[in-house]
Amino acid sequence: MTDTKKNVPVSGGVNPVMAAVAGAVVAGVAVAGAMAMSNQDNQEKVKAVANTVVDKAQKLETIAKNAVDDVKNI
């Protein structure tokens, strides 16, 4: 892909490593919050949310990789 005004190749997309690191950081913060809570019910709720966030981050990483691959194949 090139910038039409400058005719210079444009790199784009989401760096998959950065997406994975961001997901891990979010999950780590959520788990730390769960450990700080004394109520077992709240801990389970926070862990469930953390797992959902990690799953969505992994799906986003896959979508981003596929989008970059699709752009490269054009």
Secondary structure, DSSP 8 states (H G I E B T S, - for coil): -EETTTTEE---S--HHHHHHHHHHHHHHHHHHHHH---HHHHHHHHHHHHHHHHHHHHHHHHHHHHHHHHHT-
